[in-house]
Amino acid sequence: MWSGRFREPLDARFEEWQRSFGFDWQLLPQEIAASKAHASVLAAAGMLTAAECAQVRDGLDAVLAECWDGPRRSTLASDSRAEDVHHFAELELTERIGELALKLHTGRSRNEQIATDLRLYVREQAANAQQLLRGWALALIEQAEVAGDAIMPAYTHLQRAEPVLVAHWLLAYVSMIERDISRLTDLSARLNYCPLGSGAIAGATLALDRTIASRELGFTAPTANSMDATSDRDFLVEFLQALSTIALHTSRFAEEITLFATAEFGFVALPESFSTGSSAMPQKMNPDLTELVRGRTGRMHGAVAAVTMQLKGLPLAYNKDLQEMQPVLFDAVTSLLPLLELLASFTQKSKFRLEPMEKAAQSGFLNAMAAATYLSHRGVPFRRAHHIIGEAVRLALDKGCELDGLTLDELRQLSSAFAEDFYASITLAATVDCHDVIGGTARARVHEAVASAKVRLTAAPALLRDRELEAAGVRS
Ligand code: ARG
């Protein structure tokens, strides 16, 4: 591709070592799509005839059909001829259409090509991640529907705090997922500008109509500055940050499930099909899936650290250091996306043990706040009410009962505001229902929240319209 000015051959070990085809072969569909678009740009500029353009584009399609959709895909990475995916596409095209293939590199540089390929790749993987997140959210919503009005203790400081609906707890994760989805939408819009035509650093050396490629590839517009376009990898940083935030959320869920699956909690029965045994202890069933999910978060954060470190202090514009980000990117994508798919199935198959959950919410004075609120309704200032209920708890602890085990006489010794209706206001149902605010755990609020989450996540528009993807010719 570039050996003209060299007299000495490359050191064979160096040549082998600096190649990127061992990983950037994964960008072949994007490389082909971008090359087809560039052929059309060249044709519009009069550098290729219409017939030549068609021949190049058909040739590129044939490369993709054979090497990606066909039998060669499994051995692609070990192809030892190509330095990188751009070189590979050119070699393959040359084998098919001869000299004409060499015209395709007119007015372009690998620097703009890799910038384009990576943007297309991230855009597509962001959409895939959104699809998978949606799947996981729907599995959580399904469990929320199964749980109905079942109640569980909610924890602050990992101490029982107040009762909540199991569905309310599950929907907390749905909220996180919705933010994750929107983060991916944001970053996909920001990256969606086409670097083609930026040349090596200063812009193409031919007067190319950059809007042609931009449109064909489903980008919003051509990038504004050629130096930035060929060296910018902010979109990778943002994407990896978004993936690592997703991993944070999966990890928090995984930790709660791991905890809830212990005999001490007994809140969830792990699906056998997603658990493992112990080679030593015959009785064991281990939550390996949630443990690995939790552990994988470290790798995702490592990816962010790696790319930010690689980018820091790089002078403009292209530097080969940028190539080093690709293995990190591919590893992050293949680490997280299949995990999301597994997590959806795991969530679907987990059995929440609603009875023990509800039983756990019935003791430990989880209705103390509701009890204090009862007194507030009867005119007692909340600070005083808090103190009175504190005394009632003390009394109940001494007596070995819950608040509803105290007699009205005992209560009235603490405050004359207590009346017979106190007992009805501290039942489990009343305790959840008193949180009747937007985002609260009152049963009616949660039913509403489950229904609206379902509508949002079923109807959420795909990040990119199918039409755009089709136009881009990008396939996974
Ligand atoms: N494989 C290279 C990369 O991923 C492509 C760009 C090469 N550009 C260059 N000037 N050597 O970064």
Residues whose N, C-alpha, C, O or C-beta is under 5 A from the ligand:
A	BS01	LIG	S20 D84 R110 N111 I114 L322 Q323
